[in-house]
Structure formats: C-alpha cells, structure tokens
Amino acid sequence: MKFIFCKYFKKKLEGFEKPFYPGEIGKKIYNNISKKAWKIWIHEQTKFINENNLNMINQKDNNKVEQYMIKFLFKKK
C-alpha cells in the first residue's frame, strides 16, 4: 500500500499503486491525490457532466471536465 500526503484532504492517506491519468496532470494526481479524494471527484465529475449536458466524445467538453477536475482536486479548502 502506498501512502501520500493528499492535497485535497491535507493529510496522509492511501494513494494509487501506479499512475492512471496521462501526462503531467496524471503525475500530479498520482503524487498528491488519495484514492478517497479521487472517489469524491468521480461523483462530482458525474454531476458536472450531467448538469452541463456535456458530451465526452467532444474534445472541448473533455477539456472543460479536465479543467474543472484540476480546480476541484487542488483547490484550497
């Protein structure tokens, strides 16, 4: 089990065993976001997509979700 200091919760929690999101953002998530925070994000992501009627096949909509994800996961609490 890997533990990291989760920037979302501001405490040490279980992290992911390997990176799963691409690019620099993926590295940042892997090193700074816990499994618990990611689970909360998945729920928030679903609400965001539905409330904004986004089409995840559309790259512009994908970019909106990614920007919201960064803001959500790394915001100051």
RACOR-V624837 format. One record per helix or strand of 3 or more residues. SS is the DSSP state (A for helix, B for strand). FROM is the first residue (numbers start at 1). LEN is the number of residues. If there is no record, write none. Layout:
# RACOR-V624837
((SS & FROM & LEN) (SS & FROM & LEN))
This chain:
# RACOR-V624837
((B & 3 & 4) (B & 11 & 4) (A & 23 & 10) (A & 35 & 17) (A & 59 & 16))
